[in-house]
């Protein structure tokens, strides 16, 4: 078998192994939830329980698969595993301990200037430090370390910004992994492309395995899962792409992150027919409004925006029942614990 054939087989096997590992991890966590089921249970816009255990399971599948695929001495594998573990840990901390009062970069910076250290700020700093550490493991000149650190941390945050509707973040991650793998193969960077492809396959396979749970609104990635998937994809790009491509990708990530503070991604998607079709594919039908709409809830992934979407940085918006009545799609309502106490959203 040719070297190319072996590389493709290795990437496919890594993705399949990651998928199986993620499903097994999810089953194990669901059977014995750390701290009890209520610790991980939230209530969505339909008033139905949804678990955050999908996130740790997806992260576990990706990290275990990329570690075994790369081997103990593989710098790309070690960097991707470190990125995934760190992003999952800091994202999970914000999932479970965050108050949700401050969201987005601007919200956390404003809190810091006011002398308040939020869990979201801790997460941002922790993922930033994780990105630097993972980039250092990859090695290379200081300029490459800086670019790679930005890719890893930026990708972790960007995937999380799309976790506003069931299945959306996973769909974006799958598209990003496919594009990244194609770019790496086109760049002809040798073994680095194979290592990056395996890391991307691990993230994609693990996330895809839990896509039915996400689309069915039985579970959600939360910060732990979305940040981990993004970080592993960022590490894959850092390991496999040439400097010019990495700089371009970093520019795109930075631009989208900045745009999320002022532009509603959901409005853009809903106004673009092909994107709207892809976004709705596999999802449950929106719930119908019943009775007077309550106060506009806050989505689990940032402050309400122009359409009530998290992360857009502007106030106001529709709540779930009003959006359904208007014929729009629904976003995930601010999570609540089983006892009814508002819980932290699953992002910054």
Secondary structure in CASP SS format (residue, H / E / C, confidence):
PFRMAT SS
TARGET T0000
AUTHOR 0000-0000-0000
METHOD secondary structure of the structure
MODEL  1
X C 1.00
X C 1.00
X H 1.00
X H 1.00
X H 1.00
X H 1.00
X H 1.00
X H 1.00
X H 1.00
X H 1.00
X H 1.00
X H 1.00
X H 1.00
X H 1.00
X H 1.00
X H 1.00
X H 1.00
X H 1.00
X H 1.00
X H 1.00
X H 1.00
X H 1.00
X H 1.00
X H 1.00
X H 1.00
X H 1.00
X H 1.00
X H 1.00
X H 1.00
X H 1.00
X H 1.00
X C 1.00
X C 1.00
X C 1.00
X C 1.00
X C 1.00
X H 1.00
X H 1.00
X H 1.00
X H 1.00
X E 1.00
X E 1.00
X E 1.00
X C 1.00
X C 1.00
X C 1.00
X C 1.00
X C 1.00
X E 1.00
X E 1.00
X E 1.00
X C 1.00
X H 1.00
X H 1.00
X H 1.00
X H 1.00
X H 1.00
X H 1.00
X H 1.00
X H 1.00
X H 1.00
X H 1.00
X H 1.00
X H 1.00
X H 1.00
X H 1.00
X H 1.00
X H 1.00
X H 1.00
X H 1.00
X C 1.00
X C 1.00
X C 1.00
X C 1.00
X H 1.00
X H 1.00
X H 1.00
X H 1.00
X H 1.00
X H 1.00
X H 1.00
X H 1.00
X H 1.00
X H 1.00
X H 1.00
X H 1.00
X H 1.00
X H 1.00
X H 1.00
X H 1.00
X H 1.00
X H 1.00
X H 1.00
X H 1.00
X H 1.00
X H 1.00
X H 1.00
X C 1.00
X C 1.00
X C 1.00
X C 1.00
X C 1.00
X C 1.00
X H 1.00
X H 1.00
X H 1.00
X H 1.00
X H 1.00
X H 1.00
X H 1.00
X H 1.00
X H 1.00
X H 1.00
X C 1.00
X C 1.00
X C 1.00
X C 1.00
X C 1.00
X H 1.00
X H 1.00
X H 1.00
X H 1.00
X H 1.00
X H 1.00
X H 1.00
X H 1.00
X H 1.00
X H 1.00
X H 1.00
X H 1.00
X H 1.00
X H 1.00
X H 1.00
X H 1.00
X H 1.00
X H 1.00
X H 1.00
X H 1.00
X C 1.00
X C 1.00
X C 1.00
X H 1.00
X H 1.00
X H 1.00
X H 1.00
X H 1.00
X H 1.00
X H 1.00
X H 1.00
X H 1.00
X H 1.00
X H 1.00
X H 1.00
X H 1.00
X H 1.00
X H 1.00
X H 1.00
X H 1.00
X H 1.00
X H 1.00
X H 1.00
X C 1.00
X C 1.00
X C 1.00
X C 1.00
X C 1.00
X C 1.00
X H 1.00
X H 1.00
X H 1.00
X H 1.00
X H 1.00
X H 1.00
X H 1.00
X H 1.00
X H 1.00
X H 1.00
X H 1.00
X H 1.00
X H 1.00
X H 1.00
X H 1.00
X H 1.00
X H 1.00
X H 1.00
X H 1.00
X H 1.00
X C 1.00
X C 1.00
X C 1.00
X H 1.00
X H 1.00
X H 1.00
X H 1.00
X H 1.00
X H 1.00
X H 1.00
X H 1.00
X H 1.00
X H 1.00
X H 1.00
X H 1.00
X H 1.00
X H 1.00
X H 1.00
X H 1.00
X H 1.00
X H 1.00
X H 1.00
X C 1.00
X H 1.00
X H 1.00
X H 1.00
X H 1.00
X H 1.00
X C 1.00
X C 1.00
X C 1.00
X E 1.00
X C 1.00
X C 1.00
X H 1.00
X H 1.00
X H 1.00
X H 1.00
X H 1.00
X H 1.00
X H 1.00
X H 1.00
X H 1.00
X H 1.00
X H 1.00
X H 1.00
X H 1.00
X H 1.00
X H 1.00
X H 1.00
X H 1.00
X H 1.00
X H 1.00
X C 1.00
X C 1.00
X H 1.00
X H 1.00
X H 1.00
X H 1.00
X H 1.00
X H 1.00
X H 1.00
X H 1.00
X H 1.00
X H 1.00
X H 1.00
X H 1.00
X H 1.00
X H 1.00
X H 1.00
X H 1.00
X H 1.00
X C 1.00
X C 1.00
X C 1.00
X C 1.00
X C 1.00
X H 1.00
X H 1.00
X H 1.00
X H 1.00
X H 1.00
X H 1.00
X H 1.00
X C 1.00
X H 1.00
X H 1.00
X H 1.00
X H 1.00
X H 1.00
X H 1.00
X H 1.00
X H 1.00
X C 1.00
X C 1.00
X C 1.00
X C 1.00
X C 1.00
X C 1.00
X C 1.00
X C 1.00
X C 1.00
X C 1.00
X C 1.00
X C 1.00
X C 1.00
X C 1.00
X C 1.00
X C 1.00
X C 1.00
X C 1.00
X C 1.00
X C 1.00
X C 1.00
X C 1.00
X C 1.00
X C 1.00
X C 1.00
X C 1.00
X C 1.00
X C 1.00
X C 1.00
X C 1.00
X C 1.00
X C 1.00
X C 1.00
X C 1.00
X C 1.00
X C 1.00
X C 1.00
X C 1.00
X C 1.00
X H 1.00
X H 1.00
X H 1.00
X H 1.00
X H 1.00
X H 1.00
X C 1.00
X C 1.00
X C 1.00
X C 1.00
X C 1.00
X C 1.00
X C 1.00
X C 1.00
X C 1.00
X C 1.00
X E 1.00
X C 1.00
X C 1.00
X C 1.00
X C 1.00
X C 1.00
X E 1.00
X C 1.00
X C 1.00
X C 1.00
X C 1.00
X C 1.00
X C 1.00
END
